[in-house]
Amino acid sequence: MKVGGEQTRLVVLRGNSASGKSSVAAGLRDRFGRGLALVAQDNLRRVVLRERDRPGAANIGLIDLTARYALDAGYHVVVEGILYADRYGDMLARLRADHRGPTHGYYLDVPLGETVARHATKPIADVVAEARLREWYRARDLLPGGAETVIGADSTLSATVDRIMRETGLSRLPPLEP
């Protein structure tokens, strides 16, 4: 079932914990303004459903439905999260295939040592132990078929937001008023 319009943009932003996904997504929204929906895996999985990340979990469908609803309502959508390829890949492939407008995928490739250092500065550092972070880490967990542009740890937050705004065409579009 086709979703969104030819003018809507779908951006999928993936990477390991503490790779900067949420910061980049917030930067995209701040830069774009109204009309850009953030569909955050952590919010839907941990806050809305309070569920563990596992194969076949309910949050996978909820992420899909939320993104589709926002696209159909005329919003540009950023789906962001760890979104392991083996658990979320099929859903993301269907969403990409069904979206009528331009779709862009990005993978923030940050080495384990850097994710550990970044995690230590986060408010949840006392709740999520470094050992757990190491268990979650998957090096280059890319989606098949070249669906993602890899952005390395050497790209600053500002440079990453600038790049995604430019490459997706969001920088050339006026904010929407859905």
C-alpha positions as CSV (number, residue, x, y, z in Angstrom):
1,M,0.0,0.0,0.0
2,K,1.5,3.3,-1.1
3,V,2.1,5.9,1.6
4,G,2.9,9.6,1.7
5,G,3.1,11.9,-1.2
6,E,5.7,12.7,-3.9
7,Q,6.7,15.7,-1.9
8,T,7.1,14.0,1.5
9,R,10.6,12.9,2.6
10,L,11.4,9.8,4.6
11,V,14.7,9.7,6.4
12,V,15.8,6.5,8.2
13,L,18.6,7.2,10.7
14,R,20.3,4.2,12.3
15,G,23.4,3.4,14.3
16,N,24.5,1.9,17.6
17,S,23.6,3.3,21.0
18,A,25.3,6.7,21.6
19,S,26.2,7.2,17.9
20,G,24.3,10.5,17.8
21,K,21.0,9.5,16.1
22,S,18.7,11.3,18.5
23,S,20.9,14.5,18.4
24,V,21.0,14.4,14.6
25,A,17.2,13.8,14.4
26,A,16.6,16.7,16.8
27,G,18.9,18.9,14.7
28,L,17.0,18.1,11.6
29,R,13.7,19.0,13.2
30,D,15.2,22.2,14.7
31,R,16.6,23.2,11.3
32,F,13.5,22.3,9.3
33,G,10.7,23.5,11.7
34,R,7.1,22.4,11.7
35,G,6.1,19.6,9.5
36,L,8.8,17.1,10.3
37,A,7.8,14.2,12.5
38,L,10.3,12.3,14.6
39,V,9.5,8.6,15.0
40,A,12.0,7.5,17.6
41,Q,12.4,3.8,18.4
42,D,13.3,4.5,22.0
43,N,10.2,6.5,22.6
44,L,7.8,4.0,21.1
45,R,9.6,0.9,22.4
46,R,10.6,2.0,25.9
47,V,8.1,4.8,26.8
48,V,4.9,3.9,25.0
49,L,5.1,0.1,25.1
50,R,7.7,-0.4,27.8
51,E,9.0,-3.4,25.9
52,R,12.4,-5.1,25.4
53,D,14.0,-5.0,22.0
54,R,13.5,-8.5,20.6
55,P,12.6,-10.1,17.2
56,G,8.9,-9.7,16.4
57,A,8.2,-7.2,19.1
58,A,5.2,-4.9,18.9
59,N,7.2,-1.8,18.6
60,I,8.3,-2.8,15.1
61,G,4.7,-2.5,13.8
62,L,4.1,0.6,15.8
63,I,7.1,2.3,14.3
64,D,5.8,1.4,10.8
65,L,2.3,2.5,11.5
66,T,3.4,5.8,13.1
67,A,5.7,6.6,10.2
68,R,3.0,5.8,7.6
69,Y,0.4,7.8,9.4
70,A,2.6,10.9,9.6
71,L,3.6,10.5,5.9
72,D,0.0,10.2,4.9
73,A,-0.8,13.3,6.9
74,G,1.7,15.3,4.9
75,Y,4.6,15.3,7.3
76,H,8.2,14.6,6.4
77,V,9.4,11.7,8.7
78,V,12.6,10.8,10.4
79,V,12.6,7.3,11.8
80,E,15.5,6.9,14.2
81,G,16.9,4.2,16.4
82,I,19.3,1.4,16.7
83,L,16.9,-0.6,14.5
84,Y,18.9,-3.7,14.2
85,A,19.0,-4.9,10.5
86,D,17.8,-8.5,11.3
87,R,14.8,-7.3,13.4
88,Y,13.7,-4.1,11.7
89,G,15.1,-4.6,8.1
90,D,12.0,-6.1,6.6
91,M,9.7,-3.4,8.0
92,L,12.1,-0.7,6.8
93,A,12.3,-2.2,3.4
94,R,8.5,-2.3,3.0
95,L,8.2,1.3,4.3
96,R,10.9,2.5,1.8
97,A,9.2,0.6,-1.1
98,D,5.8,1.9,-0.2
99,H,6.8,5.6,0.2
100,R,5.9,7.7,-2.8
101,G,8.4,10.4,-2.2
102,P,12.2,10.4,-1.8
103,T,13.6,8.1,0.8
104,H,17.1,8.4,2.3
105,G,18.8,6.0,4.8
106,Y,21.8,6.9,6.9
107,Y,23.9,4.8,9.2
108,L,26.0,6.6,11.9
109,D,29.1,4.5,12.1
110,V,30.8,5.1,15.4
111,P,33.4,2.7,16.8
112,L,32.8,0.9,20.1
113,G,35.3,3.0,22.1
114,E,33.7,6.2,21.0
115,T,30.2,5.0,21.8
116,V,31.4,4.0,25.3
117,A,32.9,7.4,25.8
118,R,29.7,9.2,24.6
119,H,27.5,6.9,26.7
120,A,29.4,7.9,29.8
121,T,28.2,11.5,29.3
122,K,24.5,10.6,29.0
123,P,21.9,10.8,31.8
124,I,21.2,7.0,31.5
125,A,24.9,6.1,32.0
126,D,24.2,5.1,35.6
127,V,21.2,3.0,34.5
128,V,22.8,1.2,31.5
129,A,26.1,-0.3,32.3
130,E,29.1,-0.2,29.9
131,A,28.9,-4.1,29.7
132,R,25.3,-3.9,28.5
133,L,26.3,-1.2,25.9
134,R,29.1,-3.6,24.7
135,E,26.5,-6.4,24.3
136,W,24.2,-4.2,22.2
137,Y,27.0,-3.0,19.9
138,R,27.0,-4.4,16.3
139,A,29.7,-3.1,14.0
140,R,28.4,-1.9,10.7
141,D,24.9,-3.4,11.0
142,L,24.0,-2.1,7.6
143,L,20.8,-2.8,5.7
144,P,21.2,-4.9,2.6
145,G,21.3,-3.5,-0.9
146,G,23.1,-0.3,-0.2
147,A,20.1,1.3,1.3
148,E,22.2,3.6,3.6
149,T,24.8,6.2,3.4
150,V,27.5,5.6,6.1
151,I,28.5,8.7,8.1
152,G,31.6,8.2,10.2
153,A,32.4,9.4,13.7
154,D,34.6,12.2,12.3
155,S,31.5,14.1,11.0
156,T,30.4,16.7,13.6
157,L,26.8,17.0,14.6
158,S,26.4,20.2,12.6
159,A,28.1,18.8,9.5
160,T,25.9,15.6,9.7
161,V,22.7,17.7,10.0
162,D,23.9,20.0,7.1
163,R,24.6,17.0,4.9
164,I,21.3,15.2,5.5
165,M,19.4,18.4,5.0
166,R,21.1,19.0,1.7
167,E,21.0,15.4,0.4
168,T,17.4,14.8,1.3
169,G,16.3,18.2,-0.2
170,L,14.8,19.3,3.2
171,S,17.0,22.4,3.1
172,R,15.2,23.6,-0.1
173,L,11.7,23.0,1.2
174,P,9.6,25.4,3.2
175,P,8.3,24.2,6.6
176,L,4.9,22.4,6.2
177,E,1.8,23.3,8.1
178,P,0.0,20.0,8.1
